[in-house]
Amino acid sequence: KDSHVWADKFDRKLTDIFAVETEIAAKIGETLQAKLTGAEQRAIASRPTENSEAHQLYLKGRYYWNKWLGPGFEKSRDYYQQAIDLDPTYALAYAGLADYYGFAFANGLLPPEEKWAKAEEDTASKALELDPTLGEAYNPLAAAKLYYHRDWPAAEHYFHRGLELSPNFAEMHIHYALCLVFFGRNEEALTEAQRALELDPLSSRFNWNLARLLFFMRQYDRAIDQYRKTLELDPNYAMAHEWLGYTYEKKQMQKEAIAEWSRALTLSGEDAQASILDHAYASSGFGTAVRALAQKKLERLNERTARGEYVPTVEYVIAYIRAGDKEQAFTWLAKAVEERNRLALEIKVNPIFDLLRGDPRFEKLVGHIVEAAPW
């Protein structure tokens, strides 16, 4: 399967990037003796915009969007908007901007206000108005339906429609996989995640998300293997180290868990917190170290709140769980459910919330999250 099939050299002036892309795609199809349908030929020859500068700005936006919570992520919004300003008919740029709103809203970078959900939906709808065949625009529409409106049937309809139009859009496959696991449809979730990796096997984020799916399914050994694969691709991926630590914790591998959390903190520029964790573990043991780190986390969350920053309530929930304060965790969990933060959808399957399971309050809150969901 690793045999050499075809190679060629293309030296062209970068005056018409779409013409170059079309030429390369056509040459590949010819070499592989692929029989392309009329629709496929039109898709290869299509130009998302006649403005090459707008396309370059879109690509920059996509680059920073793929930073995904990392430094520079918010630059994606500016580049997408600049692309739209240059070409107001550029549907793909609108879809990219809608994806930014959806991700930022769902992950607590924007407060859970209706205006942001509306911005996401309006921008995606504009993309579809310009190009009704643009499957990528259905990804943010699905996100808005699930995370803000909590309408899972409508969200799944958008996932299906988007993947029907753009079956090779890896981002939507991994997004759909994460949503499926929330509803206990594990085999379907794994199928979608594996499809995303077939399309983009070197994406550390997609590999990390597959590991998270396995963690949610409590397949801890497989999750550990997948986190390690992720870290082979990107040894400095802080979130992969953090979640590998949670998985080691579930396996009672406490020394390994501490090492991964310490590494994650160091990579995130929190050397002082890493020192606190390491010292507490060495002097007082695992439980004390976890609680000490959680207390420091709560202090930082309170400082951010005091400065007027928006802090997702789910961050408080997790911090109180880690601190062992069940009552405060429930107080903040009720707020998180009301706030419509995406992470609240994880509570049914995420082992991090195990401290709260078995309490009638927990089951009641789970039932309120997505009333239309087939749970």
N, C-alpha and C positions, 0 to 999 in steps of 0.2 A: 504493500500500500504506500510505501515511501519512494516508489520509482519515479524517475524524472519523466514527465509527460511532454512538456513544451517550454521553450524559453525564447525570447526575442528581445531586441533592443530597440527602444523608441527614443530618438532624439528629435524633439519638437520644440518650437518656441511656445512659451506659455502665454499665447495671446488668446487662445480659445480652448480652455481646459475641457469643455464638454465635447468638442470635436475629438480631442485626444482620447478621452474616456470611451467615446463611441467606437473609435477606430480599434482600440485595444480589445474591447468587449466583442466586437465583430470578428476580430482575428482569432480570439480564443474559441468562439463558437465554430468558426470555420475549421480550425485545427482539430477540435474534438468531434467534428462532423455532427454537431448538434443540429437538430431540426427545430428551428425556432418558430413559434406561432407568430401570426401577424401582430398580436398584442405584445408579445415579448420583443419583437423587432422594434415596435413603436416605443416600448419602454426604454430600450437601449438608446434609441436615437433622441429621446425626449430631453428637453433642456428645462430644468427647474426655474432658471432665470436667464435672461439675456445679458445680465449685468455681472461680469466676472468679478468685479470688486465686491458686489453684494454677496456673491458666492464665497469669496475668501473670508468675508466677515462672518458668514454663517459657519464656515468650517472652524474659525477661531472660537465662535460660540460653542460649537459642539465639543471642541477640545477642552474648554474650561468647564463645560457642563459635566464632562466625564471625570472631572476632579472629584465630584460627588462628596460634598462636605469638606473637601480639602481647600488649601489656600487658592484663591482665585476663582472659586466656584461662581461667585456673584458677578464676575466679569462676563459670564455667559449671557446674562440678561442684556447687558450693554451692547455686546456684539450682535446679538439677535435683533435688537431694536435698531441698531445702525444699518443692518442689512435691510430691514423693512423700510427704513427711511430712504434708502437708495432705490429700492424697488418695492413699492407698496403692493405689487401683485405676486410677491415671492411667497408662495404658500408654505414651503418647507421652513422658512424663517419664522412664520407665525406658529407653526407646529412646535418648533424649537423653543420659542418664547413661552408657549403654553406649557411645555414640559418643565421649563424652569419654574413657572408659577406653581405647577402641581407638586413638584419635588420640594420646593422651598416651603410651601404651605403644609404638606404632609409631614415634613420632618422638623417642624418647629422653627424654621428660619424666618417665617412670617407668622404673625399672630392669627389665630383661627377666626378670622372675620369674613363675613359674607363677601366683602368686596374682592378678596383675593380669590375665592372660589369662582366668583363671577368673572374676574379677569382671566382665569384659566379657561373657563368654558367659552367665553366670548372670543378669545384669541384662537382657540382650537376650532371653533365654529367658522371663524373668518378663513382659516386655512382650508376648511372643507368647502366653503363657498367658492374659493378660488380654484380648488382642485378636489372634486368629490371623490377621486380615486386615491387620495393620499392616506394610506393606512396609518401612517405615523401620527396623524392628528387624533386618532381614536384613543391613543394611549393616555393623554391628559384628560380626555372626556371620561374614560373609565375611572381614572383616579378621582375626579370630582364627584362622580356618582357614588363611589364607594366610601371615600374618606369624609366627605362633607355631607352628602345627602343620605349616606348609608343605605343605598339602594343597590344591593348586590345583583339582582336579576338584570337591571339596566346596565350595571358595570360589566357584567359578563357578556351581555349582548355587544357592547362596544369592543371588548377584547376580541370576540369572535369576528366581528366585522373588520376590525383593524388587521388581524392576522390573515383574514381571507384576502384582503387587498395587498398586504405587505408581509407575506409569509416568512421573509428573511430578515425581518426587523427584530434583531436579537433582544433589544431593550424591552419590547413588549412581551416576549416570551418569558423573560425572567420576572417581569412585573406581574404577569398573570400567574406564574408559579407561586410567588409569594402570597398572592391573594387566595389561591386554591388551598394552600396549606392552612390558612386561617380557618377554613371551613372543613378541615379534616379530609380533604380529597388528595391524599398524599401521593398516590401513584400518578395521578394526573399532574400534580405539582412537579414531581421528579422528571416526568416526560418533558414538560415545558422547560425546566431548567437545563436538562441535557441538550435540548434543541438549541437553547441560547449558547451553550458552550460549543456545540458543533459549528455554529455560525461565527463565534468569536472565542476560540479556545484560550487565547492569551489574555483575556480580560481578567485581571485580578479581582475586580468587583463581582463579576458573574461567578467566578470560582468561590469567592467568599459567600455569596448568597446561596449557592448550593450547599455549602457547609452549614449555613444557618438553617436551611430547610431540614437538613439531617438532624441538627440539634433540636429543632422544634419537634421532630418526630421521635426524639429520644433515642436515636441511633448514634450513640455517642462515639463508638469506635470508628464508624464510618465518617462521622463529623470531624474527628481528630485527623484522620487521614486527609480529608479534603481541606481542612485548614492548613495542614502542612504543605499540600500542593499549592495552595494560594500563596503561602509565604516563600515557596521556591520561586514563584513568579515575581514577588515583590516582598523581600525580607523586611522592608520598612513600613509595611502596611499595618498601622497601629490598631485599627479595628479588628483585623484578623488576629493579632496577638491578644487583644482584650477578650474576644469571644472564644478563642482557644482556651484562655484561662477559665472562663465559665464552664467549658466542657470538661476540662481537667477537674474542676471542683466537683462536678456531678459524678466523676469517676473516683472521687476521694483521693485524687493525686494532688495533694495540697502544695507540696514543694514546687511542682511544675506549674500549678496555677499562679502562685505568687510570682514566679519568674516571668511568666507571660504578662501578667498585669504590670509588673515593674517595667518591662520592656515597652509596653504600650504607653505608659506614662512618660517614659524618657523620650520616646519618639514624638510624643505630643508636646514636648517642651516643658513637662512638669517634673523636673528632676527632684524638686523638694518633696513632692508627693510620693515619688518612687522611693526616696530615702525613708520617709515616714513608714511606708508599707514594709520595706525590708527590715527596718529596725524593730517595728512592732512584732513582726513574724519571728525574728530571731530571739527577741526578749520575752514575748508573752504568748506566742503561738498563733495559729491560723485564725481562729475566731476573733481574737482581739485585733489582729491586723486588718481584717475585713471591716470590722466596726470602726476602727480608727480612720481608715480611708473614707468610709461613708460619712463620718462626721465632718471631715475636711471638705468633702464634696458638698454637704449641706451648707457649710459656711460660705463656700463660693457661690452657691445658688442664691443664698440670701443676699450676698453682696451685689450680685447682678440685679436682683429684684429691686434692691434699694436704690440702684443707679437708674432705675426706670427701664431696664432692658426687659424684653419679653423672654420669659423662661418657660418652656413647655412643662406642664404639670406632671407629665410622665417622668421627667427627670427627678422630680421630688419623690414620686412613688418608688422608683427603683432605689434611690438613695436611702429612703426610710426602710425599705425591705432589707437592704444590705446592712443597715444599722440595727436591724432586729426590732424595729418599732412598728408592730403590726397595726396598732390603732391609727397612728399618723399615716401609715401607708394606705389604709382604707379611706381616710379623710381625703387624701389627695387623689386616690383612684376615682372616687366619685366625681371630683372636679375634672379629671382627665377624660372620663366618659362624656361629661357634659361639653367639654372643650372640643371634642371631635378631632383629637390628635390621632394621626395614623397609628402610632405605636400602641394606642389603646386596643387596637384590633388584635394585637399579638397575645393579649393576656390569657386567652383560652388555651393557647398552645405553647407559649414560651415558658420553659422550666424556671426561669428567673423569678416568676411569680408564684412558685410553689408554696411559699410561706403562707399565702392567703387562701389556698385551695381548701375545700372542705368547710369553709365558713359560709353560711347562707347569704351573707352580704356579697360575697364574691360571685356566687352563682346568679344572684339578682342583677348585679352590675353587668355581668357577661351577657345576660339576656336582653339588656337594654341597648347594647352596642349596635347590633344589626338585627333588628326585629324581623326583617324579611329574609334573613339568612336561613339556609336549611340545616340548622344545628339540631 
